[in-house]
Amino acid sequence: MIDHAKYVRIVDRLIEGTNSRSISWKISARRDSFVTVLGSGMIEICRNEQIDEDGHPIEWFDLFIMDSSGNVADRLSSSTSLSGWDSTAFEVRRLAELYKAARGSAIATGTVVDEILGELLA
């Protein structure tokens, strides 16, 4: 079993690297999913949503840690990991923060917003 602290460090470094633009993300084949390629593997962050029995939307995030061939080594989720540890509200917030940063990187959200604002102000 991998130490929980290592997963926290991975997520933190991905957020920091994405925010500093040293890590870039691309749109993945999965819906609401983004991927980055690192030297020794790949990371994919996904947003999932479904409606519960009361009609309320439920949102959660999955982070796939893959080797260079795309084989899943582990999956972190807002509920559990294949390695068996339970995540906490900290991980839920951090995975959501990583998803938002990855999405912004892949879609160039800042550039799109700036261009639209420029057109509106012209």
Sequence and secondary structure as in RCSB ss.txt:
>XXXX:A:sequence
MIDHAKYVRIVDRLIEGTNSRSISWKISARRDSFVTVLGSGMIEICRNEQIDEDGHPIEWFDLFIMDSSGNVADR
LSSSTSLSGWDSTAFEVRRLAELYKAARGSAIATGTVVDEILGELLA
>XXXX:A:secstr
   HHHHHHHHHHHHHHHHTTSS  EE SSTTEEEEEETTEEEEEEEEEEE TTS EEEEEEEEEEETT  EEEE
EESSBBTT  B  HHHHHHHHHHHHHHHHHHHTHHHHHHHHHHHHH 
